[in-house]
């Protein structure tokens, strides 16, 4: 998995590409989240448009990140879910746990509306 980071003010956007699985994927994801948090970026959007696969380790890492970010008063939002990734999230009812958005811009707007940027 590759992760690209973009910062827009107080909002961090992580674009995940490839397969989010196993220890290597979790380690890379945790490093990316930690890098944002250490710079006080606590509003994070995950752009999942190019994510092709996610396993239970990847899902667990996302849930753990959401909890950690929430404890700091921040928010983790998911955007651009496609195909199998969308089906996994909805079939496991994770769409009731995470806030899902059709686009990164929509997720960013929801943060701005709530005065979080």
C-alpha positions in Angstrom: 0.0 0.0 0.0 1.1 3.5 -0.7 -0.1 6.5 1.2 0.0 10.1 -0.1 -0.5 12.9 2.4 -1.9 16.4 1.7 -2.5 19.1 4.3 -5.2 21.8 3.9 -4.9 24.1 6.9 -5.8 22.0 9.9 -7.2 19.1 7.8 -5.0 16.2 6.8 -5.9 14.0 3.8 -4.4 10.6 3.4 -4.9 8.9 0.0 -4.6 5.1 0.3 -3.7 3.1 -2.8 -3.4 -0.6 -3.3 -4.0 -3.2 -0.6 -4.4 -2.3 3.1 -3.5 -5.6 4.7 -1.3 -7.2 7.3 1.4 -5.8 9.5 3.2 -3.8 6.7 0.0 -2.0 5.8 -1.0 -1.3 9.4 2.5 0.0 10.2 2.5 2.4 7.3 -1.0 3.6 8.1 -0.2 4.1 11.8 3.0 6.1 10.9 1.0 8.4 8.6 -1.7 9.0 11.3 1.0 9.6 13.9 2.8 12.1 11.7 -0.4 14.1 11.3 -1.2 13.9 15.0 2.3 15.0 16.2 1.7 18.2 14.1 -1.7 18.7 15.8 -3.6 17.7 12.7 -6.6 16.1 14.3 -9.1 16.3 11.4 -8.3 13.6 8.9 -9.9 12.4 5.7 -9.1 9.1 4.2 -9.4 9.1 0.4 -10.1 5.5 -0.5 -10.7 5.9 -4.2 -7.6 4.0 -5.2 -7.8 1.4 -2.4 -8.4 -2.0 -3.9 -8.5 -4.3 -0.9 -8.7 -4.1 2.9 -8.5 -7.0 5.4 -9.4 -7.2 9.1 -6.0 -5.8 10.2 -6.6 -2.7 8.0 -10.2 -2.3 9.3 -8.9 -2.6 12.9 -6.2 0.0 12.3 -8.8 2.4 10.9 -11.1 1.9 13.9 -8.2 2.4 16.3 -7.2 5.6 14.5 -10.8 6.9 14.7 -10.8 6.3 18.4 -7.4 7.9 19.0 -8.3 10.9 16.9 -11.7 11.2 18.7 -10.0 11.2 22.1 -8.0 14.3 20.9 -11.2 16.0 19.9 -10.7 15.4 16.2 -12.6 13.5 13.5 -11.7 10.8 11.0 -13.9 10.7 7.8 -13.8 8.4 4.8 -14.3 9.5 1.3 -14.4 8.1 -2.3 -15.3 4.5 -1.3 -15.6 2.4 -4.4 -16.5 -1.2 -5.3 -15.4 -3.8 -2.9 -14.3 -1.3 -0.3 -17.7 0.2 -0.2 -19.3 -3.3 0.0 -17.1 -4.3 2.9 -17.9 -1.2 4.8 -21.6 -1.4 4.4 -21.9 -5.2 4.8 -20.1 -5.0 8.1 -22.2 -2.0 9.1 -19.1 0.2 9.4 -21.0 2.9 7.6 -22.7 3.4 11.0 -19.3 3.7 12.7 -17.5 6.0 10.1 -18.8 9.1 8.4 -18.7 8.3 4.7 -18.6 10.9 2.0 -18.8 10.7 -1.8 -15.9 13.0 -2.3 -12.9 14.4 -0.4 -14.4 17.9 -0.9 -17.7 16.9 0.6 -15.8 15.5 3.7 -13.8 18.7 3.9 -16.9 20.8 3.7 -18.5 18.9 6.5 -15.5 19.7 8.7 -15.5 23.4 7.7 -19.3 23.6 8.4 -18.7 22.3 11.9 -16.0 24.9 12.5 -13.2 22.3 12.6 -10.7 23.7 10.1 
